Amino acid sequence: MKENIRYPYRVRLVKYLGKAIQDTRKRKKMRQSDLADISGTSVKFISDVERGKETIQMDKAFVLIRALGLKLYVTPDSIKTEK
């Protein structure tokens, strides 16, 4: 079984964004079809995002992020985390 990612999670590539979306969806015990219904996107789109397809539509990716209750930050420095 794959290890769950820890948040905050540094996204440097599209595949890392896909991993965060997939991990969160699974933690919420949602199927891709559930997320598609909630977000108004397609299962194929969600599959493409989760696999790290580099030509995804970012506006739709933001819809997935919001639907899962995730937040995306852009920062010049790494986000400090409490331990």
mmCIF file of the N, C-alpha and C atoms, coordinates in Angstrom:
data_MODEL
# 
_entry.id   MODEL 
# 
loop_
_atom_site.group_PDB 
_atom_site.id 
_atom_site.type_symbol 
_atom_site.label_atom_id 
_atom_site.label_alt_id 
_atom_site.label_comp_id 
_atom_site.label_asym_id 
_atom_site.label_entity_id 
_atom_site.label_seq_id 
_atom_site.pdbx_PDB_ins_code 
_atom_site.Cartn_x 
_atom_site.Cartn_y 
_atom_site.Cartn_z 
_atom_site.occupancy 
_atom_site.B_iso_or_equiv 
_atom_site.pdbx_formal_charge 
_atom_site.auth_seq_id 
_atom_site.auth_comp_id 
_atom_site.auth_asym_id 
_atom_site.auth_atom_id 
_atom_site.pdbx_PDB_model_num 
ATOM 1   N N  . MET A 1 1  ? 0.842   -1.189 0.000   1.00 0.00 ? 1  MET A N  1 
ATOM 2   C CA . MET A 1 1  ? 0.000   0.000  0.000   1.00 0.00 ? 1  MET A CA 1 
ATOM 3   C C  . MET A 1 1  ? 0.884   1.248  0.000   1.00 0.00 ? 1  MET A C  1 
ATOM 4   N N  . LYS A 1 2  ? 0.500   2.233  -0.792  1.00 0.00 ? 2  LYS A N  1 
ATOM 5   C CA . LYS A 1 2  ? 1.262   3.465  -0.864  1.00 0.00 ? 2  LYS A CA 1 
ATOM 6   C C  . LYS A 1 2  ? 1.066   4.271  0.405   1.00 0.00 ? 2  LYS A C  1 
ATOM 7   N N  . GLU A 1 3  ? 2.126   4.945  0.798   1.00 0.00 ? 3  GLU A N  1 
ATOM 8   C CA . GLU A 1 3  ? 2.065   5.791  1.982   1.00 0.00 ? 3  GLU A CA 1 
ATOM 9   C C  . GLU A 1 3  ? 1.334   7.094  1.646   1.00 0.00 ? 3  GLU A C  1 
ATOM 10  N N  . ASN A 1 4  ? 0.485   7.547  2.563   1.00 0.00 ? 4  ASN A N  1 
ATOM 11  C CA . ASN A 1 4  ? -0.204  8.818  2.358   1.00 0.00 ? 4  ASN A CA 1 
ATOM 12  C C  . ASN A 1 4  ? 0.791   9.957  2.423   1.00 0.00 ? 4  ASN A C  1 
ATOM 13  N N  . ILE A 1 5  ? 0.524   11.006 1.683   1.00 0.00 ? 5  ILE A N  1 
ATOM 14  C CA . ILE A 1 5  ? 1.413   12.152 1.713   1.00 0.00 ? 5  ILE A CA 1 
ATOM 15  C C  . ILE A 1 5  ? 1.119   12.992 2.942   1.00 0.00 ? 5  ILE A C  1 
ATOM 16  N N  . ARG A 1 6  ? 2.094   13.792 3.324   1.00 0.00 ? 6  ARG A N  1 
ATOM 17  C CA . ARG A 1 6  ? 1.941   14.672 4.485   1.00 0.00 ? 6  ARG A CA 1 
ATOM 18  C C  . ARG A 1 6  ? 1.797   16.103 4.002   1.00 0.00 ? 6  ARG A C  1 
ATOM 19  N N  . TYR A 1 7  ? 0.945   16.846 4.683   1.00 0.00 ? 7  TYR A N  1 
ATOM 20  C CA . TYR A 1 7  ? 0.665   18.225 4.308   1.00 0.00 ? 7  TYR A CA 1 
ATOM 21  C C  . TYR A 1 7  ? 1.292   19.179 5.308   1.00 0.00 ? 7  TYR A C  1 
ATOM 22  N N  . PRO A 1 8  ? 1.740   20.373 4.912   1.00 0.00 ? 8  PRO A N  1 
ATOM 23  C CA . PRO A 1 8  ? 1.697   20.882 3.552   1.00 0.00 ? 8  PRO A CA 1 
ATOM 24  C C  . PRO A 1 8  ? 2.598   20.061 2.631   1.00 0.00 ? 8  PRO A C  1 
ATOM 25  N N  . TYR A 1 9  ? 2.183   19.963 1.394   1.00 0.00 ? 9  TYR A N  1 
ATOM 26  C CA . TYR A 1 9  ? 2.824   19.123 0.404   1.00 0.00 ? 9  TYR A CA 1 
ATOM 27  C C  . TYR A 1 9  ? 3.361   20.009 -0.711  1.00 0.00 ? 9  TYR A C  1 
ATOM 28  N N  . ARG A 1 10 ? 4.636   19.909 -0.959  1.00 0.00 ? 10 ARG A N  1 
ATOM 29  C CA . ARG A 1 10 ? 5.277   20.763 -1.958  1.00 0.00 ? 10 ARG A CA 1 
ATOM 30  C C  . ARG A 1 10 ? 4.982   20.242 -3.372  1.00 0.00 ? 10 ARG A C  1 
ATOM 31  N N  . VAL A 1 11 ? 4.342   21.083 -4.166  1.00 0.00 ? 11 VAL A N  1 
ATOM 32  C CA . VAL A 1 11 ? 3.987   20.720 -5.542  1.00 0.00 ? 11 VAL A CA 1 
ATOM 33  C C  . VAL A 1 11 ? 4.967   21.407 -6.483  1.00 0.00 ? 11 VAL A C  1 
ATOM 34  N N  . ARG A 1 12 ? 5.825   20.601 -7.103  1.00 0.00 ? 12 ARG A N  1 
ATOM 35  C CA . ARG A 1 12 ? 6.812   21.133 -8.042  1.00 0.00 ? 12 ARG A CA 1 
ATOM 36  C C  . ARG A 1 12 ? 6.495   20.733 -9.478  1.00 0.00 ? 12 ARG A C  1 
ATOM 37  N N  . LEU A 1 13 ? 5.716   19.697 -9.647  1.00 0.00 ? 13 LEU A N  1 
ATOM 38  C CA . LEU A 1 13 ? 5.346   19.178 -10.963 1.00 0.00 ? 13 LEU A CA 1 
ATOM 39  C C  . LEU A 1 13 ? 3.859   18.848 -10.962 1.00 0.00 ? 13 LEU A C  1 
ATOM 40  N N  . VAL A 1 14 ? 3.279   18.748 -12.157 1.00 0.00 ? 14 VAL A N  1 
ATOM 41  C CA . VAL A 1 14 ? 1.864   18.421 -12.277 1.00 0.00 ? 14 VAL A CA 1 
ATOM 42  C C  . VAL A 1 14 ? 1.554   17.089 -11.596 1.00 0.00 ? 14 VAL A C  1 
ATOM 43  N N  . LYS A 1 15 ? 2.468   16.134 -11.694 1.00 0.00 ? 15 LYS A N  1 
ATOM 44  C CA . LYS A 1 15 ? 2.196   14.829 -11.085 1.00 0.00 ? 15 LYS A CA 1 
ATOM 45  C C  . LYS A 1 15 ? 2.056   14.928 -9.568  1.00 0.00 ? 15 LYS A C  1 
ATOM 46  N N  . TYR A 1 16 ? 2.730   15.890 -8.942  1.00 0.00 ? 16 TYR A N  1 
ATOM 47  C CA . TYR A 1 16 ? 2.591   16.064 -7.498  1.00 0.00 ? 16 TYR A CA 1 
ATOM 48  C C  . TYR A 1 16 ? 1.223   16.642 -7.146  1.00 0.00 ? 16 TYR A C  1 
ATOM 49  N N  . LEU A 1 17 ? 0.709   17.534 -7.996  1.00 0.00 ? 17 LEU A N  1 
ATOM 50  C CA . LEU A 1 17 ? -0.640  18.048 -7.786  1.00 0.00 ? 17 LEU A CA 1 
ATOM 51  C C  . LEU A 1 17 ? -1.641  16.902 -7.909  1.00 0.00 ? 17 LEU A C  1 
ATOM 52  N N  . GLY A 1 18 ? -1.446  16.059 -8.902  1.00 0.00 ? 18 GLY A N  1 
ATOM 53  C CA . GLY A 1 18 ? -2.315  14.905 -9.093  1.00 0.00 ? 18 GLY A CA 1 
ATOM 54  C C  . GLY A 1 18 ? -2.289  13.963 -7.911  1.00 0.00 ? 18 GLY A C  1 
ATOM 55  N N  . LYS A 1 19 ? -1.102  13.756 -7.345  1.00 0.00 ? 19 LYS A N  1 
ATOM 56  C CA . LYS A 1 19 ? -0.964  12.883 -6.175  1.00 0.00 ? 19 LYS A CA 1 
ATOM 57  C C  . LYS A 1 19 ? -1.724  13.465 -4.979  1.00 0.00 ? 19 LYS A C  1 
ATOM 58  N N  . ALA A 1 20 ? -1.635  14.772 -4.796  1.00 0.00 ? 20 ALA A N  1 
ATOM 59  C CA . ALA A 1 20 ? -2.347  15.416 -3.682  1.00 0.00 ? 20 ALA A CA 1 
ATOM 60  C C  . ALA A 1 20 ? -3.858  15.292 -3.856  1.00 0.00 ? 20 ALA A C  1 
ATOM 61  N N  . ILE A 1 21 ? -4.327  15.473 -5.080  1.00 0.00 ? 21 ILE A N  1 
ATOM 62  C CA . ILE A 1 21 ? -5.759  15.348 -5.352  1.00 0.00 ? 21 ILE A CA 1 
ATOM 63  C C  . ILE A 1 21 ? -6.216  13.913 -5.129  1.00 0.00 ? 21 ILE A C  1 
ATOM 64  N N  . GLN A 1 22 ? -5.463  12.965 -5.643  1.00 0.00 ? 22 GLN A N  1 
ATOM 65  C CA . GLN A 1 22 ? -5.817  11.554 -5.476  1.00 0.00 ? 22 GLN A CA 1 
ATOM 66  C C  . GLN A 1 22 ? -5.789  11.144 -4.001  1.00 0.00 ? 22 GLN A C  1 
ATOM 67  N N  . ASP A 1 23 ? -4.761  11.540 -3.292  1.00 0.00 ? 23 ASP A N  1 
ATOM 68  C CA . ASP A 1 23 ? -4.637  11.194 -1.880  1.00 0.00 ? 23 ASP A CA 1 
ATOM 69  C C  . ASP A 1 23 ? -5.805  11.756 -1.072  1.00 0.00 ? 23 ASP A C  1 
ATOM 70  N N  . THR A 1 24 ? -6.144  13.003 -1.314  1.00 0.00 ? 24 THR A N  1 
ATOM 71  C CA . THR A 1 24 ? -7.248  13.626 -0.584  1.00 0.00 ? 24 THR A CA 1 
ATOM 72  C C  . THR A 1 24 ? -8.573  12.965 -0.929  1.00 0.00 ? 24 THR A C  1 
ATOM 73  N N  . ARG A 1 25 ? -8.779  12.684 -2.210  1.00 0.00 ? 25 ARG A N  1 
ATOM 74  C CA . ARG A 1 25 ? -10.018 12.010 -2.625  1.00 0.00 ? 25 ARG A CA 1 
ATOM 75  C C  . ARG A 1 25 ? -10.159 10.667 -1.925  1.00 0.00 ? 25 ARG A C  1 
ATOM 76  N N  . LYS A 1 26 ? -9.081  9.906  -1.867  1.00 0.00 ? 26 LYS A N  1 
ATOM 77  C CA . LYS A 1 26 ? -9.123  8.589  -1.228  1.00 0.00 ? 26 LYS A CA 1 
ATOM 78  C C  . LYS A 1 26 ? -9.316  8.700  0.278   1.00 0.00 ? 26 LYS A C  1 
ATOM 79  N N  . ARG A 1 27 ? -8.699  9.686  0.906   1.00 0.00 ? 27 ARG A N  1 
ATOM 80  C CA . ARG A 1 27 ? -8.888  9.898  2.345   1.00 0.00 ? 27 ARG A CA 1 
ATOM 81  C C  . ARG A 1 27 ? -10.352 10.202 2.662   1.00 0.00 ? 27 ARG A C  1 
ATOM 82  N N  . LYS A 1 28 ? -11.014 10.858 1.735   1.00 0.00 ? 28 LYS A N  1 
ATOM 83  C CA . LYS A 1 28 ? -12.432 11.178 1.917   1.00 0.00 ? 28 LYS A CA 1 
ATOM 84  C C  . LYS A 1 28 ? -13.334 10.038 1.448   1.00 0.00 ? 28 LYS A C  1 
ATOM 85  N N  . LYS A 1 29 ? -12.705 8.912  1.065   1.00 0.00 ? 29 LYS A N  1 
ATOM 86  C CA . LYS A 1 29 ? -13.424 7.719  0.614   1.00 0.00 ? 29 LYS A CA 1 
ATOM 87  C C  . LYS A 1 29 ? -14.362 8.020  -0.562  1.00 0.00 ? 29 LYS A C  1 
ATOM 88  N N  . MET A 1 30 ? -13.837 8.797  -1.489  1.00 0.00 ? 30 MET A N  1 
ATOM 89  C CA . MET A 1 30 ? -14.589 9.164  -2.684  1.00 0.00 ? 30 MET A CA 1 
ATOM 90  C C  . MET A 1 30 ? -14.049 8.402  -3.889  1.00 0.00 ? 30 MET A C  1 
ATOM 91  N N  . ARG A 1 31 ? -14.934 8.047  -4.780  1.00 0.00 ? 31 ARG A N  1 
ATOM 92  C CA . ARG A 1 31 ? -14.521 7.501  -6.070  1.00 0.00 ? 31 ARG A CA 1 
ATOM 93  C C  . ARG A 1 31 ? -14.317 8.676  -7.024  1.00 0.00 ? 31 ARG A C  1 
ATOM 94  N N  . GLN A 1 32 ? -13.625 8.407  -8.114  1.00 0.00 ? 32 GLN A N  1 
ATOM 95  C CA . GLN A 1 32 ? -13.455 9.452  -9.119  1.00 0.00 ? 32 GLN A CA 1 
ATOM 96  C C  . GLN A 1 32 ? -14.812 9.930  -9.618  1.00 0.00 ? 32 GLN A C  1 
ATOM 97  N N  . SER A 1 33 ? -15.758 9.016  -9.742  1.00 0.00 ? 33 SER A N  1 
ATOM 98  C CA . SER A 1 33 ? -17.091 9.403  -10.216 1.00 0.00 ? 33 SER A CA 1 
ATOM 99  C C  . SER A 1 33 ? -17.798 10.320 -9.213  1.00 0.00 ? 33 SER A C  1 
ATOM 100 N N  . ASP A 1 34 ? -17.563 10.112 -7.921  1.00 0.00 ? 34 ASP A N  1 
ATOM 101 C CA . ASP A 1 34 ? -18.136 10.999 -6.906  1.00 0.00 ? 34 ASP A CA 1 
ATOM 102 C C  . ASP A 1 34 ? -17.592 12.415 -7.071  1.00 0.00 ? 34 ASP A C  1 
ATOM 103 N N  . LEU A 1 35 ? -16.270 12.503 -7.214  1.00 0.00 ? 35 LEU A N  1 
ATOM 104 C CA . LEU A 1 35 ? -15.632 13.812 -7.382  1.00 0.00 ? 35 LEU A CA 1 
ATOM 105 C C  . LEU A 1 35 ? -16.082 14.465 -8.683  1.00 0.00 ? 35 LEU A C  1 
ATOM 106 N N  . ALA A 1 36 ? -16.248 13.678 -9.728  1.00 0.00 ? 36 ALA A N  1 
ATOM 107 C CA . ALA A 1 36 ? -16.724 14.212 -11.006 1.00 0.00 ? 36 ALA A CA 1 
ATOM 108 C C  . ALA A 1 36 ? -18.111 14.825 -10.840 1.00 0.00 ? 36 ALA A C  1 
ATOM 109 N N  . ASP A 1 37 ? -18.991 14.145 -10.114 1.00 0.00 ? 37 ASP A N  1 
ATOM 110 C CA . ASP A 1 37 ? -20.348 14.657 -9.879  1.00 0.00 ? 37 ASP A CA 1 
ATOM 111 C C  . ASP A 1 37 ? -20.320 15.967 -9.090  1.00 0.00 ? 37 ASP A C  1 
ATOM 112 N N  . ILE A 1 38 ? -19.508 15.999 -8.056  1.00 0.00 ? 38 ILE A N  1 
ATOM 113 C CA . ILE A 1 38 ? -19.432 17.183 -7.193  1.00 0.00 ? 38 ILE A CA 1 
ATOM 114 C C  . ILE A 1 38 ? -18.829 18.377 -7.926  1.00 0.00 ? 38 ILE A C  1 
ATOM 115 N N  . SER A 1 39 ? -17.801 18.109 -8.737  1.00 0.00 ? 39 SER A N  1 
ATOM 116 C CA . SER A 1 39 ? -17.042 19.190 -9.365  1.00 0.00 ? 39 SER A CA 1 
ATOM 117 C C  . SER A 1 39 ? -17.540 19.576 -10.756 1.00 0.00 ? 39 SER A C  1 
ATOM 118 N N  . GLY A 1 40 ? -18.409 18.761 -11.337 1.00 0.00 ? 40 GLY A N  1 
ATOM 119 C CA . GLY A 1 40 ? -18.879 19.053 -12.686 1.00 0.00 ? 40 GLY A CA 1 
ATOM 120 C C  . GLY A 1 40 ? -17.842 18.778 -13.758 1.00 0.00 ? 40 GLY A C  1 
ATOM 121 N N  . THR A 1 41 ? -16.871 17.932 -13.429 1.00 0.00 ? 41 THR A N  1 
ATOM 122 C CA . THR A 1 41 ? -15.855 17.527 -14.401 1.00 0.00 ? 41 THR A CA 1 
ATOM 123 C C  . THR A 1 41 ? -16.113 16.071 -14.770 1.00 0.00 ? 41 THR A C  1 
ATOM 124 N N  . SER A 1 42 ? -15.257 15.509 -15.593 1.00 0.00 ? 42 SER A N  1 
ATOM 125 C CA . SER A 1 42 ? -15.437 14.115 -16.001 1.00 0.00 ? 42 SER A CA 1 
ATOM 126 C C  . SER A 1 42 ? -14.463 13.195 -15.273 1.00 0.00 ? 42 SER A C  1 
ATOM 127 N N  . VAL A 1 43 ? -14.818 11.932 -15.209 1.00 0.00 ? 43 VAL A N  1 
ATOM 128 C CA . VAL A 1 43 ? -13.927 10.930 -14.621 1.00 0.00 ? 43 VAL A CA 1 
ATOM 129 C C  . VAL A 1 43 ? -12.617 10.889 -15.403 1.00 0.00 ? 43 VAL A C  1 
ATOM 130 N N  . LYS A 1 44 ? -12.683 11.020 -16.720 1.00 0.00 ? 44 LYS A N  1 
ATOM 131 C CA . LYS A 1 44 ? -11.463 11.016 -17.544 1.00 0.00 ? 44 LYS A CA 1 
ATOM 132 C C  . LYS A 1 44 ? -10.553 12.168 -17.149 1.00 0.00 ? 44 LYS A C  1 
ATOM 133 N N  . PHE A 1 45 ? -11.128 13.367 -16.948 1.00 0.00 ? 45 PHE A N  1 
ATOM 134 C CA . PHE A 1 45 ? -10.312 14.507 -16.542 1.00 0.00 ? 45 PHE A CA 1 
ATOM 135 C C  . PHE A 1 45 ? -9.640  14.238 -15.198 1.00 0.00 ? 45 PHE A C  1 
ATOM 136 N N  . ILE A 1 46 ? -10.395 13.722 -14.235 1.00 0.00 ? 46 ILE A N  1 
ATOM 137 C CA . ILE A 1 46 ? -9.839  13.432 -12.914 1.00 0.00 ? 46 ILE A CA 1 
ATOM 138 C C  . ILE A 1 46 ? -8.730  12.394 -13.037 1.00 0.00 ? 46 ILE A C  1 
ATOM 139 N N  . SER A 1 47 ? -8.939  11.381 -13.823 1.00 0.00 ? 47 SER A N  1 
ATOM 140 C CA . SER A 1 47 ? -7.916  10.368 -14.055 1.00 0.00 ? 47 SER A CA 1 
ATOM 141 C C  . SER A 1 47 ? -6.657  10.992 -14.659 1.00 0.00 ? 47 SER A C  1 
ATOM 142 N N  . ASP A 1 48 ? -6.826  11.879 -15.628 1.00 0.00 ? 48 ASP A N  1 
ATOM 143 C CA . ASP A 1 48 ? -5.678  12.557 -16.247 1.00 0.00 ? 48 ASP A CA 1 
ATOM 144 C C  . ASP A 1 48 ? -4.907  13.377 -15.216 1.00 0.00 ? 48 ASP A C  1 
ATOM 145 N N  . VAL A 1 49 ? -5.629  14.113 -14.385 1.00 0.00 ? 49 VAL A N  1 
ATOM 146 C CA . VAL A 1 49 ? -4.987  14.928 -13.352 1.00 0.00 ? 49 VAL A CA 1 
ATOM 147 C C  . VAL A 1 49 ? -4.225  14.038 -12.374 1.00 0.00 ? 49 VAL A C  1 
ATOM 148 N N  . GLU A 1 50 ? -4.867  12.993 -11.890 1.00 0.00 ? 50 GLU A N  1 
ATOM 149 C CA . GLU A 1 50 ? -4.246  12.119 -10.897 1.00 0.00 ? 50 GLU A CA 1 
ATOM 150 C C  . GLU A 1 50 ? -3.027  11.388 -11.460 1.00 0.00 ? 50 GLU A C  1 
ATOM 151 N N  . ARG A 1 51 ? -3.014  11.147 -12.763 1.00 0.00 ? 51 ARG A N  1 
ATOM 152 C CA . ARG A 1 51 ? -1.855  10.502 -13.398 1.00 0.00 ? 51 ARG A CA 1 
ATOM 153 C C  . ARG A 1 51 ? -0.752  11.500 -13.725 1.00 0.00 ? 51 ARG A C  1 
ATOM 154 N N  . GLY A 1 52 ? -1.024  12.794 -13.552 1.00 0.00 ? 52 GLY A N  1 
ATOM 155 C CA . GLY A 1 52 ? -0.005  13.809 -13.788 1.00 0.00 ? 52 GLY A CA 1 
ATOM 156 C C  . GLY A 1 52 ? 0.107   14.266 -15.227 1.00 0.00 ? 52 GLY A C  1 
ATOM 157 N N  . LYS A 1 53 ? -0.967  14.141 -15.992 1.00 0.00 ? 53 LYS A N  1 
ATOM 158 C CA . LYS A 1 53 ? -0.946  14.604 -17.381 1.00 0.00 ? 53 LYS A CA 1 
ATOM 159 C C  . LYS A 1 53 ? -0.611  16.094 -17.403 1.00 0.00 ? 53 LYS A C  1 
ATOM 160 N N  . GLU A 1 54 ? 0.373   16.459 -18.177 1.00 0.00 ? 54 GLU A N  1 
ATOM 161 C CA . GLU A 1 54 ? 0.892   17.826 -18.148 1.00 0.00 ? 54 GLU A CA 1 
ATOM 162 C C  . GLU A 1 54 ? 0.061   18.844 -18.910 1.00 0.00 ? 54 GLU A C  1 
ATOM 163 N N  . THR A 1 55 ? -0.910  18.400 -19.685 1.00 0.00 ? 55 THR A N  1 
ATOM 164 C CA . THR A 1 55 ? -1.697  19.343 -20.484 1.00 0.00 ? 55 THR A CA 1 
ATOM 165 C C  . THR A 1 55 ? -3.115  19.540 -19.929 1.00 0.00 ? 55 THR A C  1 
ATOM 166 N N  . ILE A 1 56 ? -3.274  19.364 -18.630 1.00 0.00 ? 56 ILE A N  1 
ATOM 167 C CA . ILE A 1 56 ? -4.600  19.543 -18.021 1.00 0.00 ? 56 ILE A CA 1 
ATOM 168 C C  . ILE A 1 56 ? -5.016  21.007 -18.062 1.00 0.00 ? 56 ILE A C  1 
ATOM 169 N N  . GLN A 1 57 ? -6.314  21.237 -17.984 1.00 0.00 ? 57 GLN A N  1 
ATOM 170 C CA . GLN A 1 57 ? -6.836  22.592 -17.903 1.00 0.00 ? 57 GLN A CA 1 
ATOM 171 C C  . GLN A 1 57 ? -6.770  23.038 -16.447 1.00 0.00 ? 57 GLN A C  1 
ATOM 172 N N  . MET A 1 58 ? -5.978  24.056 -16.177 1.00 0.00 ? 58 MET A N  1 
ATOM 173 C CA . MET A 1 58 ? -5.781  24.483 -14.797 1.00 0.00 ? 58 MET A CA 1 
ATOM 174 C C  . MET A 1 58 ? -7.061  25.011 -14.157 1.00 0.00 ? 58 MET A C  1 
ATOM 175 N N  . ASP A 1 59 ? -7.933  25.649 -14.928 1.00 0.00 ? 59 ASP A N  1 
ATOM 176 C CA . ASP A 1 59 ? -9.173  26.143 -14.326 1.00 0.00 ? 59 ASP A CA 1 
ATOM 177 C C  . ASP A 1 59 ? -9.998  24.994 -13.764 1.00 0.00 ? 59 ASP A C  1 
ATOM 178 N N  . LYS A 1 60 ? -10.020 23.870 -14.476 1.00 0.00 ? 60 LYS A N  1 
ATOM 179 C CA . LYS A 1 60 ? -10.736 22.695 -13.981 1.00 0.00 ? 60 LYS A CA 1 
ATOM 180 C C  . LYS A 1 60 ? -10.002 22.065 -12.799 1.00 0.00 ? 60 LYS A C  1 
ATOM 181 N N  . ALA A 1 61 ? -8.679  22.101 -12.809 1.00 0.00 ? 61 ALA A N  1 
ATOM 182 C CA . ALA A 1 61 ? -7.905  21.564 -11.678 1.00 0.00 ? 61 ALA A CA 1 
ATOM 183 C C  . ALA A 1 61 ? -8.224  22.351 -10.410 1.00 0.00 ? 61 ALA A C  1 
ATOM 184 N N  . PHE A 1 62 ? -8.382  23.668 -10.540 1.00 0.00 ? 62 PHE A N  1 
ATOM 185 C CA . PHE A 1 62 ? -8.755  24.480 -9.380  1.00 0.00 ? 62 PHE A CA 1 
ATOM 186 C C  . PHE A 1 62 ? -10.138 24.113 -8.867  1.00 0.00 ? 62 PHE A C  1 
ATOM 187 N N  . VAL A 1 63 ? -11.032 23.725 -9.758  1.00 0.00 ? 63 VAL A N  1 
ATOM 188 C CA . VAL A 1 63 ? -12.364 23.266 -9.343  1.00 0.00 ? 63 VAL A CA 1 
ATOM 189 C C  . VAL A 1 63 ? -12.226 22.010 -8.481  1.00 0.00 ? 63 VAL A C  1 
ATOM 190 N N  . LEU A 1 64 ? -11.370 21.073 -8.905  1.00 0.00 ? 64 LEU A N  1 
ATOM 191 C CA . LEU A 1 64 ? -11.137 19.853 -8.110  1.00 0.00 ? 64 LEU A CA 1 
ATOM 192 C C  . LEU A 1 64 ? -10.556 20.198 -6.748  1.00 0.00 ? 64 LEU A C  1 
ATOM 193 N N  . ILE A 1 65 ? -9.587  21.097 -6.746  1.00 0.00 ? 65 ILE A N  1 
ATOM 194 C CA . ILE A 1 65 ? -8.934  21.503 -5.495  1.00 0.00 ? 65 ILE A CA 1 
ATOM 195 C C  . ILE A 1 65 ? -9.970  22.059 -4.516  1.00 0.00 ? 65 ILE A C  1 
ATOM 196 N N  . ARG A 1 66 ? -10.827 22.943 -5.002  1.00 0.00 ? 66 ARG A N  1 
ATOM 197 C CA . ARG A 1 66 ? -11.871 23.524 -4.135  1.00 0.00 ? 66 ARG A CA 1 
ATOM 198 C C  . ARG A 1 66 ? -12.873 22.464 -3.689  1.00 0.00 ? 66 ARG A C  1 
ATOM 199 N N  . ALA A 1 67 ? -13.272 21.580 -4.598  1.00 0.00 ? 67 ALA A N  1 
ATOM 200 C CA . ALA A 1 67 ? -14.259 20.545 -4.267  1.00 0.00 ? 67 ALA A CA 1 
ATOM 201 C C  . ALA A 1 67 ? -13.753 19.616 -3.171  1.00 0.00 ? 67 ALA A C  1 
ATOM 202 N N  . LEU A 1 68 ? -12.448 19.421 -3.104  1.00 0.00 ? 68 LEU A N  1 
ATOM 203 C CA . LEU A 1 68 ? -11.866 18.538 -2.086  1.00 0.00 ? 68 LEU A CA 1 
ATOM 204 C C  . LEU A 1 68 ? -11.506 19.287 -0.802  1.00 0.00 ? 68 LEU A C  1 
ATOM 205 N N  . GLY A 1 69 ? -11.697 20.589 -0.790  1.00 0.00 ? 69 GLY A N  1 
ATOM 206 C CA . GLY A 1 69 ? -11.378 21.372 0.401   1.00 0.00 ? 69 GLY A CA 1 
ATOM 207 C C  . GLY A 1 69 ? -9.888  21.636 0.562   1.00 0.00 ? 69 GLY A C  1 
ATOM 208 N N  . LEU A 1 70 ? -9.138  21.544 -0.532  1.00 0.00 ? 70 LEU A N  1 
ATOM 209 C CA . LEU A 1 70 ? -7.708  21.843 -0.492  1.00 0.00 ? 70 LEU A CA 1 
ATOM 210 C C  . LEU A 1 70 ? -7.483  23.320 -0.775  1.00 0.00 ? 70 LEU A C  1 
ATOM 211 N N  . LYS A 1 71 ? -6.338  23.825 -0.371  1.00 0.00 ? 71 LYS A N  1 
ATOM 212 C CA . LYS A 1 71 ? -5.934  25.192 -0.684  1.00 0.00 ? 71 LYS A CA 1 
ATOM 213 C C  . LYS A 1 71 ? -4.581  25.115 -1.368  1.00 0.00 ? 71 LYS A C  1 
ATOM 214 N N  . LEU A 1 72 ? -4.378  25.978 -2.323  1.00 0.00 ? 72 LEU A N  1 
ATOM 215 C CA . LEU A 1 72 ? -3.133  26.023 -3.069  1.00 0.00 ? 72 LEU A CA 1 
ATOM 216 C C  . LEU A 1 72 ? -2.485  27.370 -2.806  1.00 0.00 ? 72 LEU A C  1 
ATOM 217 N N  . TYR A 1 73 ? -1.226  27.352 -2.394  1.00 0.00 ? 73 TYR A N  1 
ATOM 218 C CA . TYR A 1 73 ? -0.493  28.578 -2.114  1.00 0.00 ? 73 TYR A CA 1 
ATOM 219 C C  . TYR A 1 73 ? 0.675   28.700 -3.076  1.00 0.00 ? 73 TYR A C  1 
ATOM 220 N N  . VAL A 1 74 ? 0.953   29.924 -3.480  1.00 0.00 ? 74 VAL A N  1 
ATOM 221 C CA . VAL A 1 74 ? 2.141   30.222 -4.264  1.00 0.00 ? 74 VAL A CA 1 
ATOM 222 C C  . VAL A 1 74 ? 2.998   31.115 -3.380  1.00 0.00 ? 74 VAL A C  1 
ATOM 223 N N  . THR A 1 75 ? 4.224   30.701 -3.141  1.00 0.00 ? 75 THR A N  1 
ATOM 224 C CA . THR A 1 75 ? 5.078   31.428 -2.228  1.00 0.00 ? 75 THR A CA 1 
ATOM 225 C C  . THR A 1 75 ? 6.527   31.405 -2.728  1.00 0.00 ? 75 THR A C  1 
ATOM 226 N N  . PRO A 1 76 ? 7.254   32.486 -2.517  1.00 0.00 ? 76 PRO A N  1 
ATOM 227 C CA . PRO A 1 76 ? 8.645   32.494 -2.946  1.00 0.00 ? 76 PRO A CA 1 
ATOM 228 C C  . PRO A 1 76 ? 9.533   31.627 -2.053  1.00 0.00 ? 76 PRO A C  1 
ATOM 229 N N  . ASP A 1 77 ? 9.113   31.395 -0.823  1.00 0.00 ? 77 ASP A N  1 
ATOM 230 C CA . ASP A 1 77 ? 9.862   30.585 0.127   1.00 0.00 ? 77 ASP A CA 1 
ATOM 231 C C  . ASP A 1 77 ? 9.006   29.395 0.542   1.00 0.00 ? 77 ASP A C  1 
ATOM 232 N N  . SER A 1 78 ? 9.642   28.382 1.097   1.00 0.00 ? 78 SER A N  1 
ATOM 233 C CA . SER A 1 78 ? 8.868   27.229 1.556   1.00 0.00 ? 78 SER A CA 1 
ATOM 234 C C  . SER A 1 78 ? 8.005   27.631 2.746   1.00 0.00 ? 78 SER A C  1 
ATOM 235 N N  . ILE A 1 79 ? 6.866   26.970 2.871   1.00 0.00 ? 79 ILE A N  1 
ATOM 236 C CA . ILE A 1 79 ? 5.948   27.209 3.964   1.00 0.00 ? 79 ILE A CA 1 
ATOM 237 C C  . ILE A 1 79 ? 6.501   26.536 5.215   1.00 0.00 ? 79 ILE A C  1 
ATOM 238 N N  . LYS A 1 80 ? 6.601   27.261 6.283   1.00 0.00 ? 80 LYS A N  1 
ATOM 239 C CA . LYS A 1 80 ? 7.086   26.699 7.553   1.00 0.00 ? 80 LYS A CA 1 
ATOM 240 C C  . LYS A 1 80 ? 5.988   25.860 8.182   1.00 0.00 ? 80 LYS A C  1 
ATOM 241 N N  . THR A 1 81 ? 6.358   24.710 8.700   1.00 0.00 ? 81 THR A N  1 
ATOM 242 C CA . THR A 1 81 ? 5.388   23.853 9.352   1.00 0.00 ? 81 THR A CA 1 
ATOM 243 C C  . THR A 1 81 ? 5.745   23.674 10.812  1.00 0.00 ? 81 THR A C  1 
ATOM 244 N N  . GLU A 1 82 ? 4.716   23.522 11.619  1.00 0.00 ? 82 GLU A N  1 
ATOM 245 C CA . GLU A 1 82 ? 4.914   23.238 13.037  1.00 0.00 ? 82 GLU A CA 1 
ATOM 246 C C  . GLU A 1 82 ? 5.179   21.767 13.210  1.00 0.00 ? 82 GLU A C  1 
ATOM 247 N N  . LYS A 1 83 ? 6.037   21.438 14.131  1.00 0.00 ? 83 LYS A N  1 
ATOM 248 C CA . LYS A 1 83 ? 6.335   20.025 14.389  1.00 0.00 ? 83 LYS A CA 1 
ATOM 249 C C  . LYS A 1 83 ? 5.908   19.646 15.777  1.00 0.00 ? 83 LYS A C  1 
# 
